[in-house]
Amino acid sequence: MCGIVGLYLKNPQLEAQLGKLFEPMLEAMTDRGPDSAGFAIYGDEVADGWVKLTLQSTTDGFDFHALMSALEGQLGCSLDWFQNATAAVLKVNTDEASARAALAELAPELRIMSAGQSIEILKGMGLPREISQRFGLAGMKGSHIIGHTRMATESAVTMEGSHPFSTGADLCLVHNGSLSNHFRLRQELKREGITFETDNDTEVAAGYLTWRLQQGDSLKEALDNSLENLDGFYTFAIGTRNGFAVIRDPIACKPAILAETDDYVAMASEYQALSSLPGIENAKIWEPAPATLYVWERESA
């Protein structure tokens, strides 16, 4: 089942309202995914030479203050951070590999949900309304966002198994559908050095994109290759630093709808999730074609 929603703002003047516009879209997908939900939001970019990481604890009460003090001392560089419920967004003046190594030593129990210059991933178990309220979605600002509501069918209901899954710097993926060859593909990707933290088939799709990008593919090339190598039925929404993309499998049996105005591009599994958007009555609305990549991106920073 599951539900996908995405919103890309073409009009920068709306960026202060991104969370407010997106919250009812995510909650409209509750019937499609009542057990967990999450979203990847893009904005509040860090400067070159810095990296932003979203850290999340599986339990309440983690002492982020102690961690950040120890991390600053170990790395010996400037950092900034803030806590949001069971998550913390860390901005640090170092490279991603150094930050990850220090975090693995100091707090191996934490999950690194995302890394890059713009992305933040927040997710957890519970109804979509509970997730949006837990992390203060309505008050968030940014340029674009993708989200997912999950009805677990192939793996356990856990925070880690919720979507989105990060697939590289400022890159993430959400998925509606099911892959039939994910077990075999997981074994092949492990031999290529790709690591997995859950048994979710969507993480295999994310890992596949990571591997293709490591081989030198562009995002378009990686997704074109996914049509040949990922068996099953699916709709993917992919977030990037500069925008987002949507692609369906060659049969396209999973629902998806797109809407575009002068101010935004939006996608959802069902039209009801788009109905709250301003000007939707005048939007161009269509069903994405099978095996066709749709991409909206602003110029690279």
C-alpha positions as CSV (number, residue, x, y, z in Angstrom):
1,M,0.0,0.0,0.0
2,C,1.9,3.1,1.3
3,G,1.5,6.7,0.2
4,I,4.0,9.1,-1.4
5,V,3.8,12.9,-1.4
6,G,6.2,15.5,-2.7
7,L,6.2,19.3,-3.1
8,Y,8.8,21.4,-5.0
9,L,8.4,25.2,-4.8
10,K,9.1,27.1,-8.0
11,N,8.3,30.3,-6.2
12,P,10.9,31.2,-3.5
13,Q,8.4,33.4,-1.8
14,L,6.5,30.3,-0.6
15,E,9.5,28.7,1.1
16,A,8.5,30.0,4.5
17,Q,5.3,28.1,4.1
18,L,6.7,24.8,2.9
19,G,5.9,22.8,6.0
20,K,2.4,24.3,6.4
21,L,1.6,23.4,2.8
22,F,3.0,20.0,3.0
23,E,1.6,18.8,6.4
24,P,-2.0,18.2,5.1
25,M,-0.6,16.4,2.1
26,L,1.3,13.9,4.3
27,E,-1.7,13.4,6.6
28,A,-4.0,12.8,3.7
29,M,-2.1,9.6,3.0
30,T,-2.9,8.1,6.5
31,D,-5.2,5.4,5.1
32,R,-2.4,4.3,2.8
33,G,0.2,4.2,5.5
34,P,-0.9,4.2,9.2
35,D,2.0,2.6,10.9
36,S,4.9,5.0,10.3
37,A,5.8,8.1,8.3
38,G,8.7,10.4,7.4
39,F,9.9,13.1,5.2
40,A,13.1,14.6,3.7
41,I,13.1,18.4,3.7
42,Y,15.7,20.6,1.8
43,G,16.8,24.0,2.9
44,D,18.9,25.8,5.6
45,E,22.1,24.9,3.6
46,V,25.5,24.8,5.1
47,A,28.5,26.4,3.4
48,D,31.1,24.5,1.3
49,G,33.5,22.6,3.6
50,W,30.7,21.9,6.1
51,V,28.4,18.9,6.3
52,K,24.9,18.6,7.8
53,L,23.8,15.3,9.3
54,T,20.5,14.2,10.8
55,L,21.0,12.0,13.8
56,Q,18.1,10.0,15.3
57,S,17.8,8.0,18.4
58,T,15.4,5.0,18.6
59,T,14.5,6.0,22.2
60,D,13.6,9.1,24.1
61,G,16.1,10.7,26.4
62,F,19.4,10.5,24.5
63,D,21.8,13.1,25.8
64,F,22.7,15.0,22.6
65,H,24.3,17.8,24.6
66,A,26.9,15.5,26.0
67,L,27.5,14.0,22.6
68,M,28.0,17.4,20.9
69,S,30.5,18.5,23.5
70,A,32.5,15.3,23.1
71,L,32.3,15.6,19.3
72,E,33.5,19.1,19.2
73,G,36.5,18.1,21.3
74,Q,37.3,15.1,19.2
75,L,37.0,16.8,15.8
76,G,38.6,20.1,16.9
77,C,36.4,22.1,14.6
78,S,33.4,24.4,14.7
79,L,29.9,22.9,14.9
80,D,26.3,24.0,15.3
81,W,23.3,21.8,16.2
82,F,19.8,21.7,17.4
83,Q,17.5,19.0,18.8
84,N,14.1,18.1,17.4
85,A,12.3,15.5,19.5
86,T,14.4,12.3,19.2
87,A,16.5,13.7,16.4
88,A,19.3,16.3,16.2
89,V,20.5,18.2,13.1
90,L,24.3,18.7,13.2
91,K,26.2,21.1,11.1
92,V,30.0,20.7,11.3
93,N,33.0,22.2,9.6
94,T,34.6,19.0,8.4
95,D,34.1,16.3,5.8
96,E,31.4,13.7,6.0
97,A,33.8,10.7,6.5
98,S,35.4,12.3,9.5
99,A,32.1,13.2,11.1
100,R,30.8,9.7,10.5
101,A,33.9,8.1,12.0
102,A,33.7,10.3,15.2
103,L,30.0,9.6,15.6
104,A,30.5,5.9,15.2
105,E,33.0,5.9,18.0
106,L,31.1,8.3,20.4
107,A,27.5,7.1,19.8
108,P,27.3,3.9,17.8
109,E,23.7,3.5,18.8
110,L,22.6,6.6,16.9
111,R,21.3,6.3,13.3
112,I,22.6,8.8,10.7
113,M,19.5,9.4,8.7
114,S,21.0,11.8,6.1
115,A,24.1,13.7,5.2
116,G,24.8,16.6,2.8
117,Q,24.6,20.3,2.6
118,S,20.8,20.7,2.6
119,I,18.8,17.5,3.4
120,E,17.2,16.6,6.8
121,I,15.4,13.3,7.2
122,L,12.9,12.9,10.0
123,K,10.8,9.7,10.5
124,G,9.3,7.4,13.0
125,M,6.6,5.0,14.0
126,G,3.0,6.3,14.4
127,L,0.3,7.9,12.4
128,P,1.4,10.6,10.0
129,R,-0.3,13.3,12.1
130,E,1.8,12.2,15.1
131,I,5.0,12.3,13.1
132,S,4.3,15.8,11.7
133,Q,3.5,17.1,15.1
134,R,6.4,15.3,16.8
135,F,8.9,17.1,14.5
136,G,7.0,20.4,14.1
137,L,6.5,20.0,10.3
138,A,4.1,22.8,9.9
139,G,6.7,25.4,11.0
140,M,9.5,24.2,8.7
141,K,10.9,26.2,5.9
142,G,12.6,25.0,2.7
143,S,12.6,24.7,-1.0
144,H,11.2,21.2,-1.5
145,I,10.2,18.1,0.5
146,I,9.2,14.5,-0.1
147,G,7.4,12.2,2.3
148,H,6.0,8.7,2.8
149,T,3.4,7.0,4.9
150,R,4.0,3.3,5.4
151,M,1.9,0.2,5.6
152,A,4.5,-2.5,6.4
153,T,4.1,-5.6,4.3
154,E,7.5,-7.1,3.8
155,S,9.4,-6.1,7.0
156,A,8.8,-5.1,10.6
157,V,7.4,-1.7,11.8
158,T,10.4,0.2,13.0
159,M,11.8,3.7,12.9
160,E,14.7,2.4,10.8
161,G,12.4,0.7,8.3
162,S,10.4,3.9,7.7
163,H,11.0,6.0,4.6
164,P,12.8,8.0,3.3
165,F,16.0,6.2,2.9
166,S,19.2,8.2,2.2
167,T,21.1,7.1,-0.8
168,G,24.1,9.5,-0.8
169,A,24.9,13.1,-0.1
170,D,21.6,15.1,-0.3
171,L,19.9,12.2,-2.0
172,C,17.0,10.1,-0.8
173,L,14.3,7.8,-2.0
174,V,10.7,6.8,-1.1
175,H,8.9,3.9,-2.6
176,N,5.4,2.7,-3.1
177,G,5.2,-0.9,-4.3
178,S,7.3,-4.1,-4.0
179,L,10.5,-5.5,-5.5
180,S,10.6,-9.1,-6.4
181,N,14.3,-9.5,-6.7
182,H,15.5,-7.5,-3.7
183,F,17.0,-10.5,-1.9
184,R,19.3,-11.4,-4.7
185,L,20.1,-7.8,-5.5
186,R,21.0,-7.2,-1.8
187,Q,23.6,-10.0,-1.9
188,E,25.1,-8.6,-5.1
189,L,25.3,-5.1,-3.7
190,K,26.9,-6.2,-0.5
191,R,29.7,-7.7,-2.6
192,E,30.1,-4.3,-4.2
193,G,30.6,-2.7,-0.7
194,I,27.0,-1.4,-0.2
195,T,25.9,-1.8,3.4
196,F,22.3,-2.2,4.7
197,E,20.7,-1.5,8.1
198,T,17.2,-3.0,7.6
199,D,15.5,-5.8,5.7
200,N,13.3,-3.3,3.8
201,D,13.2,-3.8,0.0
202,T,13.2,0.0,-0.4
203,E,16.6,0.2,1.1
204,V,17.8,-2.2,-1.6
205,A,16.5,0.2,-4.2
206,A,18.3,3.1,-2.4
207,G,21.5,1.0,-2.2
208,Y,21.2,0.3,-5.9
209,L,21.1,4.0,-6.8
210,T,24.0,4.6,-4.5
211,W,26.0,2.0,-6.3
212,R,25.1,3.2,-9.8
213,L,26.1,6.8,-8.8
214,Q,29.4,5.5,-7.4
215,Q,30.0,3.9,-10.8
216,G,29.7,7.4,-12.4
217,D,26.1,7.4,-13.5
218,S,24.1,10.6,-13.5
219,L,20.8,10.4,-11.6
220,K,19.0,10.0,-14.9
221,E,21.4,7.2,-15.9
222,A,21.0,5.5,-12.5
223,L,17.2,5.6,-12.7
224,D,17.3,4.4,-16.4
225,N,19.4,1.4,-15.2
226,S,16.9,0.8,-12.4
227,L,14.2,0.1,-14.9
228,E,16.3,-2.8,-16.2
229,N,17.6,-4.2,-12.9
230,L,14.8,-3.7,-10.3
231,D,12.0,-6.2,-10.8
232,G,8.6,-5.6,-9.4
233,F,6.1,-2.8,-9.4
234,Y,6.9,0.6,-8.0
235,T,6.7,4.4,-7.9
236,F,9.8,6.1,-6.7
237,A,10.1,9.8,-5.6
238,I,13.8,10.9,-5.3
239,G,14.9,14.0,-3.5
240,T,18.1,15.8,-4.5
241,R,19.8,19.0,-3.3
242,N,18.4,20.9,-6.2
243,G,14.9,19.3,-6.7
244,F,13.1,16.0,-7.0
245,A,12.3,13.3,-9.5
246,V,9.5,10.8,-10.1
247,I,9.6,7.5,-12.0
248,R,7.3,4.5,-12.3
249,D,8.0,1.0,-13.4
250,P,7.2,-0.1,-17.0
251,I,3.8,-1.4,-16.0
252,A,2.9,1.5,-13.7
253,C,0.3,-0.3,-11.7
254,K,1.0,1.8,-8.5
255,P,-1.0,5.0,-8.4
256,A,0.6,8.4,-8.9
257,I,-0.5,11.9,-9.9
258,L,1.4,15.1,-10.7
259,A,0.2,18.7,-10.5
260,E,2.1,21.8,-11.7
261,T,1.4,25.6,-11.4
262,D,3.6,28.6,-11.8
263,D,4.3,28.3,-8.0
264,Y,5.0,24.6,-7.4
265,V,5.1,21.1,-8.6
266,A,3.4,18.5,-6.4
267,M,3.0,14.7,-6.6
268,A,1.0,12.2,-4.6
269,S,-0.3,8.7,-4.7
270,E,-3.9,10.1,-4.7
271,Y,-5.4,13.4,-5.7
272,Q,-6.9,14.0,-2.3
273,A,-3.4,14.8,-1.0
274,L,-3.1,17.6,-3.5
275,S,-6.6,19.1,-2.9
276,S,-5.5,21.5,-0.1
277,L,-2.8,23.2,-2.2
278,P,-3.5,26.8,-3.2
279,G,-4.5,27.2,-6.9
280,I,-4.8,23.4,-7.4
281,E,-8.1,24.1,-9.3
282,N,-6.0,25.8,-12.0
283,A,-3.1,23.4,-12.0
284,K,-2.0,21.1,-14.9
285,I,-2.8,17.7,-13.5
286,W,-1.7,14.4,-15.1
287,E,-0.7,10.8,-14.4
288,P,3.0,10.1,-15.0
289,A,3.6,7.8,-17.8
290,P,5.2,4.3,-17.3
291,A,9.1,4.1,-17.3
292,T,9.4,7.8,-17.8
293,L,11.6,10.1,-15.6
294,Y,10.2,13.4,-14.5
295,V,12.7,15.8,-13.0
296,W,12.3,19.4,-11.6
297,E,15.5,21.1,-10.5
298,R,16.8,24.6,-9.9
299,E,20.3,25.5,-11.1
300,S,23.2,24.1,-9.0
301,A,24.4,26.4,-6.2
